[in-house]
Amino acid sequence: MYQSWVFASALVAGSGLFAYAATMGPSSPIATPPPAVDAVRVLPPEPPTTIAEPAPDPVVVLEPIVVEARQAPRVKAKPKVQAPSPTDRPCSSWRELGPTNVTKGKTTGSVSVRELCP
């Protein structure tokens, strides 16, 4: 209900502000344009000065490169160590975490995990 009143008052206030600004005119004096120039003479840029560079030698002389390598001493292979034999049964027991599913207050199944070995 108030939306139409708010819209109408905003429209009237905006229109009044626009009319006031239009009747006041510009607040700063209009700047006069610069005097017209009849002709403009464009000077071409000066050509770049050339610098004579010394002629490079056509051949680059490098010192010979000699690569020498030392032979690493041979290391004898270590004898194989047998892996520890697997145990017949695990060293830890089962621990129950909780039910798998709960439906209408009744539990079904259980989730169990092994505890870590000491």
C-alpha positions, 0 to 999 in steps of 0.5 A, a space after each residue: 500500500 505504501 509502495 505507490 506513495 513512496 514511488 510517487 514521492 520519489 518521482 516528484 522529488 526527482 523531477 523537481 531536482 532535474 527541473 531546478 538543475 536545468 533552470 540554473 544553467 551551468 555553474 562554471 563559465 564555458 571555456 572558449 575554444 582555442 583559436 583556429 590554426 590555419 596551417 600546421 607544418 609537420 617536420 619529418 623526424 631526423 634520420 637515426 645516426 648510424 654507428 659503425 661497429 667493428 667487424 666480428 671475427 668469423 671464427 671463435 677459438 675455444 680451448 680444447 676440452 678434456 673430460 676425464 673420469 675415475 672408475 668407482 671401486 666395485 662394491 661386493 653385493 651383500 648376502 640376502 637376508 631372509 624375511 621374517 616368517 609370517 606368524 600363524 595368527 595375528 598378534 592383535 584381537 578384534 574390537 567392535 566399533 558399533 552396529 552396521 545399520 539401525 532401522 526402527 531402533 533395531 541394530 543389524 550387523 556389527 563393524 569390527 576392526 583389529 587393534 594395532 600390534 604392540 
